[in-house]
Amino acid sequence: MRRCFLSTSLVSIAVTLFISATIVSGEEQSELRPRLSTDQVENQIVLDKKANPLYESKLLKPIQDWKVRVAERTGFNWSLDYSALFMGVSGSPGEDSASGGMVRFFGFWDLVNRGTPNKGSLNWKVENLHRYSEIPPSALGFESGYAGIFEPPFSNQNNRLTNLYWKQYFAEGTWAAVAGFLDVTDFVDVYLLASPWTGFNSFVFSTGSAATDLPNDATLGIGAGGMVTDRLYVQAGISDANADPTDPFQGFDNISEESDFFKWVEIGFTPGQEKLYFDNVHVTFWHIDERANGTPDGWGLNASWQQWIADKWLPFVRGGYTEDSGSLLESSLSVGVGYQPVPMRGVIGLGFNWGKPNQVSFEKADDQYTIELFWRYQLTKELAITPSLQYIKDPALNPEEDSLWAYGLRLRIVL
């Protein structure tokens, strides 16, 4: 019965989106494809090219020029980066420091309608995640008694696939559809400072505000979205809830045998498509089935507002609520601001979060509060550094401590 319902829902979503797309009038599209996140490979490559560093290094310019020539001739765009993270905490009952790194190879290959708004491309991202210390940075939050995660991507999964999917634009570039192995954080509840590579360190300021039970990366699925009117946009999708990025092709068996899915629908408003990337308000509804490992099913709502002011300021208010499921928080509310002193040279971010731990995941855990300040600075075209400082009041899993301090230094080198 559930499989039938899900199949019917999926077909209904696809048909609705297709019909809507055919009646949308075309607009001049943004180079950044702003309706999707900064971490989506196409956007990340464009943003790296537009970096405005303190110092213009010419060390890698021959390679960068060669990459541009290849892209112009063939539509093949690629990048390689390495990120490292060093973190420490005060008052931890266990390990009080962690460090790790990751190398990523990612890109997109325009194979259909190259150079037009309705292009189609193959998108990919493969990674190696590794730790330098006894534990990876992603485990330091729980180790210190914090009901949360510092920098989720910095784990110790070693080789893995993050995404491999086809993306097709249509309706003069105002709509897009994706199908394949997805990272749903590229699409669900995104905002400008959500990236764990370039934005906040704590997961409470990222996708879903830590109150969304997201599937793992390389989740097999489909999604679509775009502009319904000049100001209204919508997106929806469905994907495998049992995804494993270290064994992504198991997703085909998961869907045929388990049929456990993560589904989302999002509706939002923006002054215009070209501003959606940094100026929008949206509401996201999601539901996830019970997983093969016994994690219960659940549903939730997320709401987000951000506005770009005077080409420098980005105030935001974000929140989430979940029923059951395996999310970290049951309720979450974040407020903060981003500030860009010099265009494309970095950003200063300050955020405050109140979180009520999910009683399914952490029985009888009390509310906790998180404040984070970070400064990402683009030293050269290839190198960015991000020091960060967090204050955590009443860490939910460490009743012996009234507060914790967490500090970190993140480096990203891009080819």
Helices and strands as residue ranges (DSSP letters): H 2-22, H 41-49, H 61-74, E 76-89, E 97-112, E 120-131, G 137-139, H 140-143, E 158-170, E 175-182, G 184-186, G 203-205, G 207-210, E 219-227, E 232-240, H 250-253, I 254-258, E 261-269, G 273-275, E 280-288, E 298-306, E 313-324, E 329-339, E 346-357, E 368-378, E 383-393, E 403-414
